């Protein structure tokens, strides 16, 4: 979960506040935010829940359950 902490570090009050001053900065902030959300989602989906599914998904289940 260190990956998630690294992404979230930059989202302090000053970073968010500084990027809400103009439409261009909001658009740049939104792009950064969306990329970071995708990175967090990627990190979370790579974590295996050993209690719920100790062997992982089968080749037939992976496309459906992996989402």
Gaussian input, Z-matrix of N, CA and C with variables (Angstrom, degrees):
# hf/3-21g

backbone

0 1
 N
 C     1     B1
 C     2     B2     1     A1
 N     3     B3     2     A2     1     D1
 C     4     B4     3     A3     2     D2
 C     5     B5     4     A4     3     D3
 N     6     B6     5     A5     4     D4
 C     7     B7     6     A6     5     D5
 C     8     B8     7     A7     6     D6
 N     9     B9     8     A8     7     D7
 C    10    B10     9     A9     8     D8
 C    11    B11    10    A10     9     D9
 N    12    B12    11    A11    10    D10
 C    13    B13    12    A12    11    D11
 C    14    B14    13    A13    12    D12
 N    15    B15    14    A14    13    D13
 C    16    B16    15    A15    14    D14
 C    17    B17    16    A16    15    D15
 N    18    B18    17    A17    16    D16
 C    19    B19    18    A18    17    D17
 C    20    B20    19    A19    18    D18
 N    21    B21    20    A20    19    D19
 C    22    B22    21    A21    20    D20
 C    23    B23    22    A22    21    D21
 N    24    B24    23    A23    22    D22
 C    25    B25    24    A24    23    D23
 C    26    B26    25    A25    24    D24
 N    27    B27    26    A26    25    D25
 C    28    B28    27    A27    26    D26
 C    29    B29    28    A28    27    D27
 N    30    B30    29    A29    28    D28
 C    31    B31    30    A30    29    D29
 C    32    B32    31    A31    30    D30
 N    33    B33    32    A32    31    D31
 C    34    B34    33    A33    32    D32
 C    35    B35    34    A34    33    D33
 N    36    B36    35    A35    34    D34
 C    37    B37    36    A36    35    D35
 C    38    B38    37    A37    36    D36
 N    39    B39    38    A38    37    D37
 C    40    B40    39    A39    38    D38
 C    41    B41    40    A40    39    D39
 N    42    B42    41    A41    40    D40
 C    43    B43    42    A42    41    D41
 C    44    B44    43    A43    42    D42
 N    45    B45    44    A44    43    D43
 C    46    B46    45    A45    44    D44
 C    47    B47    46    A46    45    D45
 N    48    B48    47    A47    46    D46
 C    49    B49    48    A48    47    D47
 C    50    B50    49    A49    48    D48
 N    51    B51    50    A50    49    D49
 C    52    B52    51    A51    50    D50
 C    53    B53    52    A52    51    D51
 N    54    B54    53    A53    52    D52
 C    55    B55    54    A54    53    D53
 C    56    B56    55    A55    54    D54
 N    57    B57    56    A56    55    D55
 C    58    B58    57    A57    56    D56
 C    59    B59    58    A58    57    D57
 N    60    B60    59    A59    58    D58
 C    61    B61    60    A60    59    D59
 C    62    B62    61    A61    60    D60
 N    63    B63    62    A62    61    D61
 C    64    B64    63    A63    62    D62
 C    65    B65    64    A64    63    D63
 N    66    B66    65    A65    64    D64
 C    67    B67    66    A66    65    D65
 C    68    B68    67    A67    66    D66
 N    69    B69    68    A68    67    D67
 C    70    B70    69    A69    68    D68
 C    71    B71    70    A70    69    D69
 N    72    B72    71    A71    70    D70
 C    73    B73    72    A72    71    D71
 C    74    B74    73    A73    72    D72
 N    75    B75    74    A74    73    D73
 C    76    B76    75    A75    74    D74
 C    77    B77    76    A76    75    D75
 N    78    B78    77    A77    76    D76
 C    79    B79    78    A78    77    D77
 C    80    B80    79    A79    78    D78
 N    81    B81    80    A80    79    D79
 C    82    B82    81    A81    80    D80
 C    83    B83    82    A82    81    D81
 N    84    B84    83    A83    82    D82
 C    85    B85    84    A84    83    D83
 C    86    B86    85    A85    84    D84
 N    87    B87    86    A86    85    D85
 C    88    B88    87    A87    86    D86
 C    89    B89    88    A88    87    D87
 N    90    B90    89    A89    88    D88
 C    91    B91    90    A90    89    D89
 C    92    B92    91    A91    90    D90
 N    93    B93    92    A92    91    D91
 C    94    B94    93    A93    92    D92
 C    95    B95    94    A94    93    D93
 N    96    B96    95    A95    94    D94
 C    97    B97    96    A96    95    D95
 C    98    B98    97    A97    96    D96
 N    99    B99    98    A98    97    D97
 C   100   B100    99    A99    98    D98
 C   101   B101   100   A100    99    D99
 N   102   B102   101   A101   100   D100
 C   103   B103   102   A102   101   D101
 C   104   B104   103   A103   102   D102
 N   105   B105   104   A104   103   D103
 C   106   B106   105   A105   104   D104
 C   107   B107   106   A106   105   D105
 N   108   B108   107   A107   106   D106
 C   109   B109   108   A108   107   D107
 C   110   B110   109   A109   108   D108
 N   111   B111   110   A110   109   D109
 C   112   B112   111   A111   110   D110
 C   113   B113   112   A112   111   D111
 N   114   B114   113   A113   112   D112
 C   115   B115   114   A114   113   D113
 C   116   B116   115   A115   114   D114
 N   117   B117   116   A116   115   D115
 C   118   B118   117   A117   116   D116
 C   119   B119   118   A118   117   D117
 N   120   B120   119   A119   118   D118
 C   121   B121   120   A120   119   D119
 C   122   B122   121   A121   120   D120
 N   123   B123   122   A122   121   D121
 C   124   B124   123   A123   122   D122
 C   125   B125   124   A124   123   D123
 N   126   B126   125   A125   124   D124
 C   127   B127   126   A126   125   D125
 C   128   B128   127   A127   126   D126
 N   129   B129   128   A128   127   D127
 C   130   B130   129   A129   128   D128
 C   131   B131   130   A130   129   D129
 N   132   B132   131   A131   130   D130
 C   133   B133   132   A132   131   D131
 C   134   B134   133   A133   132   D132
 N   135   B135   134   A134   133   D133
 C   136   B136   135   A135   134   D134
 C   137   B137   136   A136   135   D135
 N   138   B138   137   A137   136   D136
 C   139   B139   138   A138   137   D137
 C   140   B140   139   A139   138   D138
 N   141   B141   140   A140   139   D139
 C   142   B142   141   A141   140   D140
 C   143   B143   142   A142   141   D141
 N   144   B144   143   A143   142   D142
 C   145   B145   144   A144   143   D143
 C   146   B146   145   A145   144   D144
 N   147   B147   146   A146   145   D145
 C   148   B148   147   A147   146   D146
 C   149   B149   148   A148   147   D147
 N   150   B150   149   A149   148   D148
 C   151   B151   150   A150   149   D149
 C   152   B152   151   A151   150   D150
 N   153   B153   152   A152   151   D151
 C   154   B154   153   A153   152   D152
 C   155   B155   154   A154   153   D153
 N   156   B156   155   A155   154   D154
 C   157   B157   156   A156   155   D155
 C   158   B158   157   A157   156   D156
 N   159   B159   158   A158   157   D157
 C   160   B160   159   A159   158   D158
 C   161   B161   160   A160   159   D159
 N   162   B162   161   A161   160   D160
 C   163   B163   162   A162   161   D161
 C   164   B164   163   A163   162   D162
 N   165   B165   164   A164   163   D163
 C   166   B166   165   A165   164   D164
 C   167   B167   166   A166   165   D165
 N   168   B168   167   A167   166   D166
 C   169   B169   168   A168   167   D167
 C   170   B170   169   A169   168   D168
 N   171   B171   170   A170   169   D169
 C   172   B172   171   A171   170   D170
 C   173   B173   172   A172   171   D171
 N   174   B174   173   A173   172   D172
 C   175   B175   174   A174   173   D173
 C   176   B176   175   A175   174   D174
 N   177   B177   176   A176   175   D175
 C   178   B178   177   A177   176   D176
 C   179   B179   178   A178   177   D177
 N   180   B180   179   A179   178   D178
 C   181   B181   180   A180   179   D179
 C   182   B182   181   A181   180   D180
 N   183   B183   182   A182   181   D181
 C   184   B184   183   A183   182   D182
 C   185   B185   184   A184   183   D183
 N   186   B186   185   A185   184   D184
 C   187   B187   186   A186   185   D185
 C   188   B188   187   A187   186   D186
 N   189   B189   188   A188   187   D187
 C   190   B190   189   A189   188   D188
 C   191   B191   190   A190   189   D189
 N   192   B192   191   A191   190   D190
 C   193   B193   192   A192   191   D191
 C   194   B194   193   A193   192   D192
 N   195   B195   194   A194   193   D193
 C   196   B196   195   A195   194   D194
 C   197   B197   196   A196   195   D195
 N   198   B198   197   A197   196   D196
 C   199   B199   198   A198   197   D197
 C   200   B200   199   A199   198   D198

   B1=1.4403
   B2=1.5332
   B3=1.3187
   B4=1.4658
   B5=1.5224
   B6=1.3295
   B7=1.4646
   B8=1.5270
   B9=1.3090
   B10=1.4681
   B11=1.5221
   B12=1.3310
   B13=1.4721
   B14=1.5274
   B15=1.3234
   B16=1.4639
   B17=1.5255
   B18=1.3165
   B19=1.4655
   B20=1.5281
   B21=1.3177
   B22=1.4622
   B23=1.5240
   B24=1.3334
   B25=1.4676
   B26=1.5211
   B27=1.3048
   B28=1.4629
   B29=1.5280
   B30=1.3222
   B31=1.4597
   B32=1.5313
   B33=1.3176
   B34=1.4542
   B35=1.5263
   B36=1.3059
   B37=1.4686
   B38=1.5235
   B39=1.3201
   B40=1.4661
   B41=1.5284
   B42=1.3384
   B43=1.4614
   B44=1.5243
   B45=1.3079
   B46=1.4617
   B47=1.5339
   B48=1.3180
   B49=1.4605
   B50=1.5175
   B51=1.3206
   B52=1.4667
   B53=1.5216
   B54=1.3109
   B55=1.4658
   B56=1.5240
   B57=1.2931
   B58=1.4617
   B59=1.5298
   B60=1.3217
   B61=1.4563
   B62=1.5157
   B63=1.3104
   B64=1.4669
   B65=1.5268
   B66=1.3010
   B67=1.4609
   B68=1.5311
   B69=1.3230
   B70=1.4596
   B71=1.5276
   B72=1.3235
   B73=1.4671
   B74=1.5276
   B75=1.3266
   B76=1.4697
   B77=1.5218
   B78=1.3247
   B79=1.4686
   B80=1.5297
   B81=1.3291
   B82=1.4662
   B83=1.5276
   B84=1.3258
   B85=1.4626
   B86=1.5197
   B87=1.3280
   B88=1.4556
   B89=1.5255
   B90=1.3117
   B91=1.4569
   B92=1.5289
   B93=1.3199
   B94=1.4659
   B95=1.5127
   B96=1.3256
   B97=1.4613
   B98=1.5284
   B99=1.3243
   B100=1.4642
   B101=1.5288
   B102=1.3209
   B103=1.4621
   B104=1.5262
   B105=1.3342
   B106=1.4584
   B107=1.5212
   B108=1.3233
   B109=1.4668
   B110=1.5235
   B111=1.3085
   B112=1.4620
   B113=1.5294
   B114=1.3148
   B115=1.4633
   B116=1.5302
   B117=1.3231
   B118=1.4709
   B119=1.5184
   B120=1.3038
   B121=1.4753
   B122=1.5235
   B123=1.3163
   B124=1.4543
   B125=1.5268
   B126=1.3186
   B127=1.4634
   B128=1.5269
   B129=1.3130
   B130=1.4633
   B131=1.5220
   B132=1.3141
   B133=1.4640
   B134=1.5245
   B135=1.3289
   B136=1.4602
   B137=1.5209
   B138=1.3322
   B139=1.4618
   B140=1.5194
   B141=1.3123
   B142=1.4574
   B143=1.5219
   B144=1.3167
   B145=1.4541
   B146=1.5256
   B147=1.3178
   B148=1.4619
   B149=1.5218
   B150=1.3321
   B151=1.4653
   B152=1.5265
   B153=1.3151
   B154=1.4553
   B155=1.5183
   B156=1.3068
   B157=1.4571
   B158=1.5318
   B159=1.3301
   B160=1.4652
   B161=1.5262
   B162=1.3116
   B163=1.4635
   B164=1.5178
   B165=1.3181
   B166=1.4535
   B167=1.5153
   B168=1.3007
   B169=1.4526
   B170=1.5187
   B171=1.3289
   B172=1.4603
   B173=1.5222
   B174=1.2910
   B175=1.4611
   B176=1.5240
   B177=1.3241
   B178=1.4682
   B179=1.5212
   B180=1.3413
   B181=1.4618
   B182=1.5149
   B183=1.2938
   B184=1.4565
   B185=1.5322
   B186=1.3340
   B187=1.4575
   B188=1.5312
   B189=1.3071
   B190=1.4518
   B191=1.5137
   B192=1.3166
   B193=1.4614
   B194=1.5164
   B195=1.2971
   B196=1.4547
   B197=1.5115
   B198=1.2879
   B199=1.4532
   B200=1.4932
   A1=112.18
   A2=115.36
   A3=119.36
   A4=111.46
   A5=116.01
   A6=119.84
   A7=110.57
   A8=116.22
   A9=120.58
   A10=110.32
   A11=116.43
   A12=119.64
   A13=111.28
   A14=116.33
   A15=120.16
   A16=111.47
   A17=116.66
   A18=120.61
   A19=109.93
   A20=116.70
   A21=121.02
   A22=113.69
   A23=117.76
   A24=121.31
   A25=112.62
   A26=117.06
   A27=119.76
   A28=113.75
   A29=117.92
   A30=120.65
   A31=112.06
   A32=115.78
   A33=118.89
   A34=108.77
   A35=115.98
   A36=120.71
   A37=112.47
   A38=117.09
   A39=119.05
   A40=111.81
   A41=117.75
   A42=120.36
   A43=110.98
   A44=115.93
   A45=119.85
   A46=110.05
   A47=117.17
   A48=121.20
   A49=113.09
   A50=116.89
   A51=121.01
   A52=112.68
   A53=116.54
   A54=120.07
   A55=113.74
   A56=117.71
   A57=120.17
   A58=112.03
   A59=116.80
   A60=121.13
   A61=115.32
   A62=118.06
   A63=120.68
   A64=108.81
   A65=115.49
   A66=120.42
   A67=111.33
   A68=117.73
   A69=120.85
   A70=110.65
   A71=116.19
   A72=120.00
   A73=111.04
   A74=117.30
   A75=120.24
   A76=110.00
   A77=116.72
   A78=120.10
   A79=111.22
   A80=116.96
   A81=120.55
   A82=110.23
   A83=116.53
   A84=120.90
   A85=110.52
   A86=117.39
   A87=121.34
   A88=110.96
   A89=117.51
   A90=121.15
   A91=110.68
   A92=116.56
   A93=121.01
   A94=110.71
   A95=116.51
   A96=121.76
   A97=111.02
   A98=117.05
   A99=120.82
   A100=111.30
   A101=116.84
   A102=120.26
   A103=110.74
   A104=116.47
   A105=120.11
   A106=111.69
   A107=117.30
   A108=120.34
   A109=109.68
   A110=117.67
   A111=121.22
   A112=110.80
   A113=116.89
   A114=120.44
   A115=110.99
   A116=116.94
   A117=120.96
   A118=109.57
   A119=117.57
   A120=121.29
   A121=110.46
   A122=116.60
   A123=121.03
   A124=110.54
   A125=117.29
   A126=120.93
   A127=111.25
   A128=116.88
   A129=120.52
   A130=111.04
   A131=117.36
   A132=119.76
   A133=112.69
   A134=118.22
   A135=120.50
   A136=112.78
   A137=117.68
   A138=121.37
   A139=108.90
   A140=116.46
   A141=121.61
   A142=110.51
   A143=117.43
   A144=122.80
   A145=107.09
   A146=116.68
   A147=122.07
   A148=111.75
   A149=118.13
   A150=120.70
   A151=111.44
   A152=117.01
   A153=121.07
   A154=112.93
   A155=116.20
   A156=120.11
   A157=108.81
   A158=118.16
   A159=121.27
   A160=115.29
   A161=117.95
   A162=119.50
   A163=113.45
   A164=117.62
   A165=120.42
   A166=111.03
   A167=116.94
   A168=121.70
   A169=110.36
   A170=115.78
   A171=118.69
   A172=107.93
   A173=116.71
   A174=120.89
   A175=111.42
   A176=117.41
   A177=121.00
   A178=112.20
   A179=117.01
   A180=120.77
   A181=112.78
   A182=118.03
   A183=122.14
   A184=114.81
   A185=119.79
   A186=118.11
   A187=113.43
   A188=117.38
   A189=120.75
   A190=111.47
   A191=117.12
   A192=121.73
   A193=113.33
   A194=116.87
   A195=120.43
   A196=113.80
   A197=116.65
   A198=119.47
   A199=108.19
   D1=4.77
   D2=176.43
   D3=-64.13
   D4=-31.93
   D5=178.63
   D6=-60.93
   D7=-42.60
   D8=-178.98
   D9=-67.08
   D10=-42.28
   D11=178.23
   D12=-60.06
   D13=-41.06
   D14=179.43
   D15=-61.74
   D16=-41.16
   D17=-179.95
   D18=-67.48
   D19=-43.61
   D20=-175.31
   D21=-74.10
   D22=-18.13
   D23=-178.78
   D24=-55.85
   D25=-39.70
   D26=-174.15
   D27=-74.57
   D28=-14.93
   D29=-175.84
   D30=-89.02
   D31=57.98
   D32=173.58
   D33=-89.88
   D34=175.76
   D35=-174.34
   D36=-60.74
   D37=-38.46
   D38=-178.42
   D39=-69.92
   D40=-38.91
   D41=178.99
   D42=-62.53
   D43=-45.96
   D44=-179.46
   D45=-66.94
   D46=-47.12
   D47=-178.97
   D48=-61.36
   D49=-40.23
   D50=-179.56
   D51=-66.35
   D52=-25.20
   D53=-176.26
   D54=-96.53
   D55=9.83
   D56=178.94
   D57=-110.83
   D58=20.86
   D59=-175.47
   D60=-84.04
   D61=-30.38
   D62=-178.04
   D63=-144.94
   D64=165.18
   D65=-178.61
   D66=-63.07
   D67=-38.73
   D68=179.47
   D69=-63.93
   D70=-42.16
   D71=-179.75
   D72=-70.01
   D73=-34.80
   D74=176.15
   D75=-64.69
   D76=-42.85
   D77=179.07
   D78=-63.64
   D79=-41.33
   D80=177.78
   D81=-65.71
   D82=-41.23
   D83=178.08
   D84=-63.29
   D85=-43.07
   D86=-179.84
   D87=-61.04
   D88=-42.68
   D89=178.77
   D90=-61.97
   D91=-45.57
   D92=177.34
   D93=-61.76
   D94=-43.71
   D95=-179.38
   D96=-61.43
   D97=-46.23
   D98=-179.48
   D99=-62.53
   D100=-40.64
   D101=177.75
   D102=-64.30
   D103=-40.83
   D104=179.56
   D105=-67.85
   D106=-37.37
   D107=176.28
   D108=-62.89
   D109=-41.80
   D110=178.14
   D111=-63.83
   D112=-38.75
   D113=178.48
   D114=-66.53
   D115=-40.76
   D116=177.57
   D117=-65.51
   D118=-44.09
   D119=178.10
   D120=-59.24
   D121=-42.61
   D122=178.45
   D123=-61.86
   D124=-43.75
   D125=-179.87
   D126=-64.38
   D127=-40.91
   D128=-178.54
   D129=-68.57
   D130=-40.05
   D131=-177.30
   D132=-72.84
   D133=-16.51
   D134=176.76
   D135=-82.55
   D136=-11.70
   D137=-179.65
   D138=-80.75
   D139=126.61
   D140=-179.97
   D141=-90.48
   D142=135.40
   D143=174.61
   D144=-92.48
   D145=96.21
   D146=-174.28
   D147=-66.62
   D148=-33.66
   D149=179.36
   D150=-66.86
   D151=-42.93
   D152=-176.46
   D153=-79.78
   D154=-36.35
   D155=-175.90
   D156=-144.12
   D157=80.65
   D158=-172.81
   D159=-66.34
   D160=-25.38
   D161=-177.08
   D162=-100.76
   D163=-4.56
   D164=-176.34
   D165=85.60
   D166=-178.61
   D167=-179.68
   D168=-84.41
   D169=147.98
   D170=172.72
   D171=-76.88
   D172=168.79
   D173=-179.47
   D174=-61.87
   D175=-27.02
   D176=-179.13
   D177=-84.95
   D178=-27.00
   D179=-179.15
   D180=-86.36
   D181=-27.01
   D182=-171.02
   D183=-54.77
   D184=-45.23
   D185=-178.65
   D186=-63.29
   D187=-31.48
   D188=-177.53
   D189=-88.29
   D190=-51.67
   D191=-175.21
   D192=-78.53
   D193=-25.16
   D194=-178.37
   D195=-71.13
   D196=-15.75
   D197=179.94
   D198=-77.67

